[in-house]
Amino acid sequence: MGGPFSPGRLIALGVLLLVLGVVGPMLMVIGLLESTFLLNGASFVASSIGLFLGMLGVAMHSGRRRS
């Protein structure tokens, strides 16, 4: 049940990626990071993948509880 793709790990990884997807642009806005196309794209991808993994983890967790 623990495995590398357990719901808890997917949710934690999703939250981490979502936080990185928010913190990156905030650092660009306040001037600590230079806003580049690569960093903007990486922030968007991290946020999108984090949202997907988090939702997948929640779906796996709720499916496990019902059975």
PDB file of N, CA, C and O in Angstrom:
ATOM      1  N   MET A   1       0.811  -1.191   0.000  1.00  0.00           N
ATOM      2  CA  MET A   1       0.000   0.000   0.000  1.00  0.00           C
ATOM      3  C   MET A   1       0.856   1.256   0.000  1.00  0.00           C
ATOM      4  O   MET A   1       0.391   2.293  -0.474  1.00  0.00           O
ATOM      5  N   GLY A   2       2.089   1.214   0.510  1.00  0.00           N
ATOM      6  CA  GLY A   2       2.916   2.400   0.607  1.00  0.00           C
ATOM      7  C   GLY A   2       3.437   2.871  -0.734  1.00  0.00           C
ATOM      8  O   GLY A   2       3.322   4.059  -1.033  1.00  0.00           O
ATOM      9  N   GLY A   3       3.979   2.040  -1.522  1.00  0.00           N
ATOM     10  CA  GLY A   3       4.483   2.278  -2.863  1.00  0.00           C
ATOM     11  C   GLY A   3       4.894   3.702  -3.204  1.00  0.00           C
ATOM     12  O   GLY A   3       4.601   4.634  -2.455  1.00  0.00           O
ATOM     13  N   PRO A   4       5.563   3.867  -4.320  1.00  0.00           N
ATOM     14  CA  PRO A   4       6.015   5.201  -4.716  1.00  0.00           C
ATOM     15  C   PRO A   4       4.875   6.115  -5.160  1.00  0.00           C
ATOM     16  O   PRO A   4       5.032   7.336  -5.163  1.00  0.00           O
ATOM     17  N   PHE A   5       3.742   5.547  -5.530  1.00  0.00           N
ATOM     18  CA  PHE A   5       2.617   6.355  -6.002  1.00  0.00           C
ATOM     19  C   PHE A   5       1.438   6.274  -5.048  1.00  0.00           C
ATOM     20  O   PHE A   5       0.290   6.192  -5.483  1.00  0.00           O
ATOM     21  N   SER A   6       1.712   6.298  -3.755  1.00  0.00           N
ATOM     22  CA  SER A   6       0.627   6.265  -2.778  1.00  0.00           C
ATOM     23  C   SER A   6      -0.091   7.619  -2.791  1.00  0.00           C
ATOM     24  O   SER A   6       0.511   8.638  -3.132  1.00  0.00           O
ATOM     25  N   PRO A   7      -1.359   7.629  -2.424  1.00  0.00           N
ATOM     26  CA  PRO A   7      -2.108   8.891  -2.457  1.00  0.00           C
ATOM     27  C   PRO A   7      -1.484   9.998  -1.612  1.00  0.00           C
ATOM     28  O   PRO A   7      -1.484  11.161  -2.015  1.00  0.00           O
ATOM     29  N   GLY A   8      -0.964   9.647  -0.465  1.00  0.00           N
ATOM     30  CA  GLY A   8      -0.350  10.658   0.400  1.00  0.00           C
ATOM     31  C   GLY A   8       0.857  11.310  -0.245  1.00  0.00           C
ATOM     32  O   GLY A   8       1.041  12.523  -0.152  1.00  0.00           O
ATOM     33  N   ARG A   9       1.681  10.499  -0.902  1.00  0.00           N
ATOM     34  CA  ARG A   9       2.859  11.046  -1.574  1.00  0.00           C
ATOM     35  C   ARG A   9       2.471  11.900  -2.775  1.00  0.00           C
ATOM     36  O   ARG A   9       3.094  12.929  -3.034  1.00  0.00           O
ATOM     37  N   LEU A  10       1.454  11.482  -3.502  1.00  0.00           N
ATOM     38  CA  LEU A  10       1.006  12.282  -4.646  1.00  0.00           C
ATOM     39  C   LEU A  10       0.452  13.628  -4.190  1.00  0.00           C
ATOM     40  O   LEU A  10       0.710  14.654  -4.818  1.00  0.00           O
ATOM     41  N   ILE A  11      -0.303  13.623  -3.105  1.00  0.00           N
ATOM     42  CA  ILE A  11      -0.857  14.875  -2.581  1.00  0.00           C
ATOM     43  C   ILE A  11       0.274  15.778  -2.092  1.00  0.00           C
ATOM     44  O   ILE A  11       0.262  16.979  -2.363  1.00  0.00           O
ATOM     45  N   ALA A  12       1.241  15.222  -1.383  1.00  0.00           N
ATOM     46  CA  ALA A  12       2.366  16.024  -0.881  1.00  0.00           C
ATOM     47  C   ALA A  12       3.183  16.596  -2.032  1.00  0.00           C
ATOM     48  O   ALA A  12       3.570  17.764  -1.990  1.00  0.00           O
ATOM     49  N   LEU A  13       3.450  15.797  -3.053  1.00  0.00           N
ATOM     50  CA  LEU A  13       4.197  16.281  -4.209  1.00  0.00           C
ATOM     51  C   LEU A  13       3.407  17.351  -4.954  1.00  0.00           C
ATOM     52  O   LEU A  13       3.977  18.337  -5.421  1.00  0.00           O
ATOM     53  N   GLY A  14       2.105  17.156  -5.062  1.00  0.00           N
ATOM     54  CA  GLY A  14       1.257  18.149  -5.709  1.00  0.00           C
ATOM     55  C   GLY A  14       1.266  19.474  -4.974  1.00  0.00           C
ATOM     56  O   GLY A  14       1.346  20.531  -5.599  1.00  0.00           O
ATOM     57  N   VAL A  15       1.184  19.429  -3.649  1.00  0.00           N
ATOM     58  CA  VAL A  15       1.215  20.664  -2.853  1.00  0.00           C
ATOM     59  C   VAL A  15       2.569  21.353  -3.003  1.00  0.00           C
ATOM     60  O   VAL A  15       2.630  22.575  -3.138  1.00  0.00           O
ATOM     61  N   LEU A  16       3.647  20.582  -2.982  1.00  0.00           N
ATOM     62  CA  LEU A  16       4.980  21.156  -3.145  1.00  0.00           C
ATOM     63  C   LEU A  16       5.115  21.857  -4.501  1.00  0.00           C
ATOM     64  O   LEU A  16       5.634  22.970  -4.580  1.00  0.00           O
ATOM     65  N   LEU A  17       4.649  21.203  -5.561  1.00  0.00           N
ATOM     66  CA  LEU A  17       4.734  21.808  -6.890  1.00  0.00           C
ATOM     67  C   LEU A  17       3.837  23.036  -7.000  1.00  0.00           C
ATOM     68  O   LEU A  17       4.214  24.017  -7.641  1.00  0.00           O
ATOM     69  N   LEU A  18       2.671  22.998  -6.392  1.00  0.00           N
ATOM     70  CA  LEU A  18       1.795  24.172  -6.404  1.00  0.00           C
ATOM     71  C   LEU A  18       2.442  25.348  -5.673  1.00  0.00           C
ATOM     72  O   LEU A  18       2.359  26.487  -6.133  1.00  0.00           O
ATOM     73  N   VAL A  19       3.077  25.079  -4.552  1.00  0.00           N
ATOM     74  CA  VAL A  19       3.754  26.153  -3.817  1.00  0.00           C
ATOM     75  C   VAL A  19       4.895  26.732  -4.654  1.00  0.00           C
ATOM     76  O   VAL A  19       5.067  27.950  -4.704  1.00  0.00           O
ATOM     77  N   LEU A  20       5.671  25.875  -5.308  1.00  0.00           N
ATOM     78  CA  LEU A  20       6.742  26.362  -6.173  1.00  0.00           C
ATOM     79  C   LEU A  20       6.187  27.177  -7.339  1.00  0.00           C
ATOM     80  O   LEU A  20       6.798  28.155  -7.768  1.00  0.00           O
ATOM     81  N   GLY A  21       5.032  26.770  -7.846  1.00  0.00           N
ATOM     82  CA  GLY A  21       4.399  27.498  -8.936  1.00  0.00           C
ATOM     83  C   GLY A  21       3.863  28.853  -8.524  1.00  0.00           C
ATOM     84  O   GLY A  21       3.616  29.702  -9.380  1.00  0.00           O
ATOM     85  N   VAL A  22       3.679  29.075  -7.238  1.00  0.00           N
ATOM     86  CA  VAL A  22       3.217  30.381  -6.742  1.00  0.00           C
ATOM     87  C   VAL A  22       4.396  31.230  -6.263  1.00  0.00           C
ATOM     88  O   VAL A  22       4.433  32.436  -6.508  1.00  0.00           O
ATOM     89  N   VAL A  23       5.345  30.611  -5.590  1.00  0.00           N
ATOM     90  CA  VAL A  23       6.477  31.349  -5.037  1.00  0.00           C
ATOM     91  C   VAL A  23       7.373  31.894  -6.144  1.00  0.00           C
ATOM     92  O   VAL A  23       7.886  33.006  -6.023  1.00  0.00           O
ATOM     93  N   GLY A  24       7.568  31.140  -7.210  1.00  0.00           N
ATOM     94  CA  GLY A  24       8.410  31.597  -8.320  1.00  0.00           C
ATOM     95  C   GLY A  24       7.958  32.934  -8.901  1.00  0.00           C
ATOM     96  O   GLY A  24       8.753  33.872  -8.957  1.00  0.00           O
ATOM     97  N   PRO A  25       6.706  33.043  -9.332  1.00  0.00           N
ATOM     98  CA  PRO A  25       6.248  34.339  -9.853  1.00  0.00           C
ATOM     99  C   PRO A  25       6.257  35.453  -8.808  1.00  0.00           C
ATOM    100  O   PRO A  25       6.495  36.611  -9.150  1.00  0.00           O
ATOM    101  N   MET A  26       6.003  35.123  -7.539  1.00  0.00           N
ATOM    102  CA  MET A  26       6.066  36.167  -6.508  1.00  0.00           C
ATOM    103  C   MET A  26       7.482  36.716  -6.373  1.00  0.00           C
ATOM    104  O   MET A  26       7.672  37.923  -6.220  1.00  0.00           O
ATOM    105  N   LEU A  27       8.478  35.829  -6.430  1.00  0.00           N
ATOM    106  CA  LEU A  27       9.865  36.291  -6.368  1.00  0.00           C
ATOM    107  C   LEU A  27      10.212  37.136  -7.595  1.00  0.00           C
ATOM    108  O   LEU A  27      11.022  38.059  -7.507  1.00  0.00           O
ATOM    109  N   MET A  28       9.606  36.823  -8.727  1.00  0.00           N
ATOM    110  CA  MET A  28       9.835  37.637  -9.923  1.00  0.00           C
ATOM    111  C   MET A  28       9.194  39.014  -9.773  1.00  0.00           C
ATOM    112  O   MET A  28       9.773  40.015 -10.194  1.00  0.00           O
ATOM    113  N   VAL A  29       8.020  39.071  -9.186  1.00  0.00           N
ATOM    114  CA  VAL A  29       7.314  40.345  -9.033  1.00  0.00           C
ATOM    115  C   VAL A  29       8.052  41.274  -8.076  1.00  0.00           C
ATOM    116  O   VAL A  29       8.146  42.474  -8.332  1.00  0.00           O
ATOM    117  N   ILE A  30       8.579  40.731  -6.969  1.00  0.00           N
ATOM    118  CA  ILE A  30       9.270  41.603  -6.018  1.00  0.00           C
ATOM    119  C   ILE A  30      10.717  41.863  -6.417  1.00  0.00           C
ATOM    120  O   ILE A  30      11.412  42.624  -5.743  1.00  0.00           O
ATOM    121  N   GLY A  31      11.179  41.254  -7.489  1.00  0.00           N
ATOM    122  CA  GLY A  31      12.484  41.577  -8.041  1.00  0.00           C
ATOM    123  C   GLY A  31      13.644  40.719  -7.575  1.00  0.00           C
ATOM    124  O   GLY A  31      14.791  41.042  -7.882  1.00  0.00           O
ATOM    125  N   LEU A  32      13.396  39.645  -6.851  1.00  0.00           N
ATOM    126  CA  LEU A  32      14.491  38.774  -6.424  1.00  0.00           C
ATOM    127  C   LEU A  32      14.945  37.830  -7.526  1.00  0.00           C
ATOM    128  O   LEU A  32      16.097  37.395  -7.534  1.00  0.00           O
ATOM    129  N   LEU A  33      14.060  37.510  -8.448  1.00  0.00           N
ATOM    130  CA  LEU A  33      14.396  36.699  -9.616  1.00  0.00           C
ATOM    131  C   LEU A  33      14.082  37.499 -10.873  1.00  0.00           C
ATOM    132  O   LEU A  33      13.096  38.233 -10.931  1.00  0.00           O
ATOM    133  N   GLU A  34      14.933  37.344 -11.869  1.00  0.00           N
ATOM    134  CA  GLU A  34      14.656  37.992 -13.147  1.00  0.00           C
ATOM    135  C   GLU A  34      13.591  37.191 -13.884  1.00  0.00           C
ATOM    136  O   GLU A  34      13.674  35.966 -13.976  1.00  0.00           O
ATOM    137  N   SER A  35      12.604  37.884 -14.399  1.00  0.00           N
ATOM    138  CA  SER A  35      11.515  37.219 -15.108  1.00  0.00           C
ATOM    139  C   SER A  35      11.976  36.834 -16.507  1.00  0.00           C
ATOM    140  O   SER A  35      12.207  37.693 -17.358  1.00  0.00           O
ATOM    141  N   THR A  36      12.106  35.533 -16.732  1.00  0.00           N
ATOM    142  CA  THR A  36      12.485  35.030 -18.048  1.00  0.00           C
ATOM    143  C   THR A  36      11.402  34.077 -18.542  1.00  0.00           C
ATOM    144  O   THR A  36      10.576  33.587 -17.772  1.00  0.00           O
ATOM    145  N   PHE A  37      11.432  33.834 -19.828  1.00  0.00           N
ATOM    146  CA  PHE A  37      10.461  32.918 -20.422  1.00  0.00           C
ATOM    147  C   PHE A  37      10.594  31.527 -19.815  1.00  0.00           C
ATOM    148  O   PHE A  37       9.590  30.859 -19.567  1.00  0.00           O
ATOM    149  N   LEU A  38      11.811  31.092 -19.577  1.00  0.00           N
ATOM    150  CA  LEU A  38      12.042  29.752 -19.017  1.00  0.00           C
ATOM    151  C   LEU A  38      11.479  29.641 -17.600  1.00  0.00           C
ATOM    152  O   LEU A  38      10.816  28.655 -17.276  1.00  0.00           O
ATOM    153  N   LEU A  39      11.736  30.642 -16.752  1.00  0.00           N
ATOM    154  CA  LEU A  39      11.217  30.594 -15.380  1.00  0.00           C
ATOM    155  C   LEU A  39       9.696  30.709 -15.343  1.00  0.00           C
ATOM    156  O   LEU A  39       9.035  30.048 -14.542  1.00  0.00           O
ATOM    157  N   ASN A  40       9.149  31.552 -16.213  1.00  0.00           N
ATOM    158  CA  ASN A  40       7.689  31.660 -16.278  1.00  0.00           C
ATOM    159  C   ASN A  40       7.077  30.337 -16.715  1.00  0.00           C
ATOM    160  O   ASN A  40       6.076  29.896 -16.149  1.00  0.00           O
ATOM    161  N   GLY A  41       7.671  29.709 -17.714  1.00  0.00           N
ATOM    162  CA  GLY A  41       7.176  28.418 -18.182  1.00  0.00           C
ATOM    163  C   GLY A  41       7.319  27.333 -17.141  1.00  0.00           C
ATOM    164  O   GLY A  41       6.426  26.504 -16.973  1.00  0.00           O
ATOM    165  N   ALA A  42       8.454  27.334 -16.430  1.00  0.00           N
ATOM    166  CA  ALA A  42       8.666  26.328 -15.383  1.00  0.00           C
ATOM    167  C   ALA A  42       7.657  26.504 -14.243  1.00  0.00           C
ATOM    168  O   ALA A  42       7.169  25.519 -13.687  1.00  0.00           O
ATOM    169  N   SER A  43       7.347  27.746 -13.899  1.00  0.00           N
ATOM    170  CA  SER A  43       6.350  27.995 -12.857  1.00  0.00           C
ATOM    171  C   SER A  43       4.973  27.511 -13.288  1.00  0.00           C
ATOM    172  O   SER A  43       4.239  26.913 -12.502  1.00  0.00           O
ATOM    173  N   PHE A  44       4.632  27.775 -14.540  1.00  0.00           N
ATOM    174  CA  PHE A  44       3.335  27.316 -15.052  1.00  0.00           C
ATOM    175  C   PHE A  44       3.251  25.792 -15.081  1.00  0.00           C
ATOM    176  O   PHE A  44       2.241  25.215 -14.676  1.00  0.00           O
ATOM    177  N   VAL A  45       4.304  25.145 -15.556  1.00  0.00           N
ATOM    178  CA  VAL A  45       4.313  23.678 -15.626  1.00  0.00           C
ATOM    179  C   VAL A  45       4.258  23.069 -14.225  1.00  0.00           C
ATOM    180  O   VAL A  45       3.528  22.106 -13.993  1.00  0.00           O
ATOM    181  N   ALA A  46       5.032  23.632 -13.289  1.00  0.00           N
ATOM    182  CA  ALA A  46       5.018  23.119 -11.907  1.00  0.00           C
ATOM    183  C   ALA A  46       3.629  23.252 -11.301  1.00  0.00           C
ATOM    184  O   ALA A  46       3.150  22.336 -10.632  1.00  0.00           O
ATOM    185  N   SER A  47       2.982  24.387 -11.532  1.00  0.00           N
ATOM    186  CA  SER A  47       1.650  24.594 -10.986  1.00  0.00           C
ATOM    187  C   SER A  47       0.635  23.641 -11.615  1.00  0.00           C
ATOM    188  O   SER A  47      -0.210  23.081 -10.916  1.00  0.00           O
ATOM    189  N   SER A  48       0.715  23.459 -12.915  1.00  0.00           N
ATOM    190  CA  SER A  48      -0.228  22.567 -13.608  1.00  0.00           C
ATOM    191  C   SER A  48      -0.044  21.111 -13.198  1.00  0.00           C
ATOM    192  O   SER A  48      -1.018  20.412 -12.918  1.00  0.00           O
ATOM    193  N   ILE A  49       1.196  20.661 -13.164  1.00  0.00           N
ATOM    194  CA  ILE A  49       1.461  19.271 -12.772  1.00  0.00           C
ATOM    195  C   ILE A  49       1.105  19.057 -11.303  1.00  0.00           C
ATOM    196  O   ILE A  49       0.582  18.004 -10.938  1.00  0.00           O
ATOM    197  N   GLY A  50       1.385  20.051 -10.458  1.00  0.00           N
ATOM    198  CA  GLY A  50       1.026  19.949  -9.045  1.00  0.00           C
ATOM    199  C   GLY A  50      -0.464  19.819  -8.844  1.00  0.00           C
ATOM    200  O   GLY A  50      -0.920  19.019  -8.026  1.00  0.00           O
ATOM    201  N   LEU A  51      -1.231  20.608  -9.592  1.00  0.00           N
ATOM    202  CA  LEU A  51      -2.687  20.514  -9.500  1.00  0.00           C
ATOM    203  C   LEU A  51      -3.167  19.133  -9.948  1.00  0.00           C
ATOM    204  O   LEU A  51      -4.025  18.534  -9.300  1.00  0.00           O
ATOM    205  N   PHE A  52      -2.621  18.630 -11.045  1.00  0.00           N
ATOM    206  CA  PHE A  52      -3.012  17.314 -11.553  1.00  0.00           C
ATOM    207  C   PHE A  52      -2.664  16.204 -10.555  1.00  0.00           C
ATOM    208  O   PHE A  52      -3.492  15.341 -10.264  1.00  0.00           O
ATOM    209  N   LEU A  53      -1.435  16.235 -10.035  1.00  0.00           N
ATOM    210  CA  LEU A  53      -1.022  15.182  -9.100  1.00  0.00           C
ATOM    211  C   LEU A  53      -1.815  15.238  -7.802  1.00  0.00           C
ATOM    212  O   LEU A  53      -2.166  14.199  -7.242  1.00  0.00           O
ATOM    213  N   GLY A  54      -2.098  16.437  -7.323  1.00  0.00           N
ATOM    214  CA  GLY A  54      -2.896  16.568  -6.109  1.00  0.00           C
ATOM    215  C   GLY A  54      -4.297  16.020  -6.292  1.00  0.00           C
ATOM    216  O   GLY A  54      -4.815  15.313  -5.428  1.00  0.00           O
ATOM    217  N   MET A  55      -4.906  16.348  -7.417  1.00  0.00           N
ATOM    218  CA  MET A  55      -6.264  15.835  -7.676  1.00  0.00           C
ATOM    219  C   MET A  55      -6.252  14.325  -7.861  1.00  0.00           C
ATOM    220  O   MET A  55      -7.168  13.638  -7.408  1.00  0.00           O
ATOM    221  N   LEU A  56      -5.224  13.801  -8.520  1.00  0.00           N
ATOM    222  CA  LEU A  56      -5.098  12.357  -8.687  1.00  0.00           C
ATOM    223  C   LEU A  56      -4.934  11.665  -7.328  1.00  0.00           C
ATOM    224  O   LEU A  56      -5.536  10.619  -7.086  1.00  0.00           O
ATOM    225  N   GLY A  57      -4.125  12.246  -6.451  1.00  0.00           N
ATOM    226  CA  GLY A  57      -3.944  11.685  -5.115  1.00  0.00           C
ATOM    227  C   GLY A  57      -5.230  11.688  -4.307  1.00  0.00           C
ATOM    228  O   GLY A  57      -5.534  10.719  -3.611  1.00  0.00           O
ATOM    229  N   VAL A  58      -5.991  12.784  -4.397  1.00  0.00           N
ATOM    230  CA  VAL A  58      -7.269  12.852  -3.677  1.00  0.00           C
ATOM    231  C   VAL A  58      -8.250  11.828  -4.235  1.00  0.00           C
ATOM    232  O   VAL A  58      -8.974  11.187  -3.473  1.00  0.00           O
ATOM    233  N   ALA A  59      -8.281  11.667  -5.551  1.00  0.00           N
ATOM    234  CA  ALA A  59      -9.179  10.678  -6.162  1.00  0.00           C
ATOM    235  C   ALA A  59      -8.797   9.258  -5.744  1.00  0.00           C
ATOM    236  O   ALA A  59      -9.669   8.439  -5.453  1.00  0.00           O
ATOM    237  N   MET A  60      -7.497   8.968  -5.713  1.00  0.00           N
ATOM    238  CA  MET A  60      -7.057   7.644  -5.281  1.00  0.00           C
ATOM    239  C   MET A  60      -7.395   7.414  -3.812  1.00  0.00           C
ATOM    240  O   MET A  60      -7.793   6.314  -3.428  1.00  0.00           O
ATOM    241  N   HIS A  61      -7.236   8.446  -2.997  1.00  0.00           N
ATOM    242  CA  HIS A  61      -7.532   8.320  -1.564  1.00  0.00           C
ATOM    243  C   HIS A  61      -9.018   8.081  -1.337  1.00  0.00           C
ATOM    244  O   HIS A  61      -9.386   7.225  -0.533  1.00  0.00           O
ATOM    245  N   SER A  62      -9.873   8.817  -2.027  1.00  0.00           N
ATOM    246  CA  SER A  62     -11.312   8.636  -1.830  1.00  0.00           C
ATOM    247  C   SER A  62     -11.786   7.302  -2.410  1.00  0.00           C
ATOM    248  O   SER A  62     -12.711   6.693  -1.872  1.00  0.00           O
ATOM    249  N   GLY A  63     -11.169   6.844  -3.492  1.00  0.00           N
ATOM    250  CA  GLY A  63     -11.517   5.539  -4.053  1.00  0.00           C
ATOM    251  C   GLY A  63     -11.131   4.398  -3.126  1.00  0.00           C
ATOM    252  O   GLY A  63     -11.835   3.392  -3.030  1.00  0.00           O
ATOM    253  N   ARG A  64     -10.005   4.568  -2.448  1.00  0.00           N
ATOM    254  CA  ARG A  64      -9.547   3.551  -1.507  1.00  0.00           C
ATOM    255  C   ARG A  64     -10.470   3.477  -0.303  1.00  0.00           C
ATOM    256  O   ARG A  64     -10.718   2.389   0.217  1.00  0.00           O
ATOM    257  N   ARG A  65     -10.982   4.616   0.150  1.00  0.00           N
ATOM    258  CA  ARG A  65     -11.852   4.637   1.332  1.00  0.00           C
ATOM    259  C   ARG A  65     -13.216   4.023   1.034  1.00  0.00           C
ATOM    260  O   ARG A  65     -13.839   3.463   1.936  1.00  0.00           O
ATOM    261  N   ARG A  66     -13.692   4.110  -0.190  1.00  0.00           N
ATOM    262  CA  ARG A  66     -15.022   3.582  -0.530  1.00  0.00           C
ATOM    263  C   ARG A  66     -15.026   2.078  -0.667  1.00  0.00           C
ATOM    264  O   ARG A  66     -16.045   1.433  -0.421  1.00  0.00           O
ATOM    265  N   SER A  67     -13.897   1.513  -1.056  1.00  0.00           N
ATOM    266  CA  SER A  67     -13.902   0.046  -1.277  1.00  0.00           C
ATOM    267  C   SER A  67     -13.608  -0.727  -0.008  1.00  0.00           C
ATOM    268  O   SER A  67     -13.577  -1.958  -0.027  1.00  0.00           O
TER     269      SER A  67
END
